[in-house]
Amino acid sequence: MDGKAVPLGTDCDSELHKEHLCYIISQGFSLSNEPDYRVLVENPAFRCGHCGRTAKNAGNLCVPVGL
């Protein structure tokens, strides 16, 4: 991943997309599993070049860019 922004509406082609914040939030994970969600986003080290969300691990983002 080169760190460049990806336009919204672009599909993520990763086989692990179901682990990305954009997917799990769309499934209600942040509301139904708030403590587990917080673990994913506290002390972020990466920002998604697609949606702008931040996460502790790059694997939870479609287009991770180091902070």
Secondary structure, DSSP 4 states (H G I P E B T S, - for coil): -------TTPPP--TTGGGSHHHHHHTTHHHHTHHHHHHHHSS--EEETTT--EESSGGGSSSEEE-
